[in-house]
């Protein structure tokens, strides 16, 4: 009889927990973006937040917390998980930062990945049309071979663009003067002012500068040409430089967060895939909307980490 009562009590407690979780979220969810406003990470997070609000009625607040190549945001989330109401929204820059020993934590070990809502194959190298040195990838490479270590490339040390530039250097047999210029928004400002020669960022983020011919896209990291309105953005691979990468965006919450919350967030992400406004945003930003499960997200993250480790071998202790 006591055993039966104990089992009934466990069942009641379990049902109560499930019922309570079914109400999640009961308050605002915070997406912590490890970047300043104005970049692609910030823009993508805000588009996702708006879609979750429209489709599900969720209040999602975007908080910008730049610094330490993502470490500031991740450590803040670890220190205050807030019962599953705080998620870091970041991209694969976290992989490179982690590999280069810039984090005191491990994303896969210390966090649960709730999903991967966006995939971006349009990351590109961009130049100011008035730079006066080169106009396309071949003339850029030729100039760099004649002027080694002179052409400046804006990156954020340990971030995704750092990986891109190392891979391109290996494929083209050239060396940039790599400059730590901060976030995407900061790099765009520097390129507009012609204070730097080349930047790497999402092509969709600088669509206006490309269509007004202020910027030139010398190549993307996609497999093939990407159409953007009346423009055709050629890939590096098509132009003889075999470097292909995707930039993926994911949501991560500390391990202290209940698995059921992770599943609930993932279910929400799956529901916004068909949101009309999000689809329009993704098309304009040259993004693909993804609906990976938490398990698929972690597997993809881990596989990409292994690829990146090969490129960053000289930087890994």
CORBEL-V763184 format. One record per run of one state. SS is the DSSP state (H for helix, E for strand, - for the rest). FROM is the first residue (numbers start at 1). TO is the last residue. If there is no record, write none. Layout:
BEGIN
SS:FROM:TO + SS:FROM:TO
END
This chain:
BEGIN
-:1:1 + H:2:22 + -:23:28 + E:29:33 + -:34:39 + H:40:56 + -:57:59 + E:60:64 + -:65:67 + H:68:79 + -:80:81 + H:82:84 + -:85:85 + E:86:91 + -:92:92 + H:93:99 + -:100:106 + H:107:110 + E:111:120 + -:121:122 + E:123:128 + -:129:136 + H:137:146 + -:147:151 + E:152:155 + -:156:159 + H:160:172 + -:173:176 + E:177:180 + -:181:183 + H:184:192 + -:193:197 + E:198:202 + H:203:211 + -:212:214 + E:215:220 + -:221:225 + E:226:228 + -:229:230 + E:231:233 + -:234:234 + E:235:235 + -:236:236 + H:237:239 + -:240:246 + E:247:254 + -:255:258 + H:259:274 + -:275:275 + H:276:284 + -:285:286 + E:287:289 + -:290:293 + H:294:311 + -:312:317
END
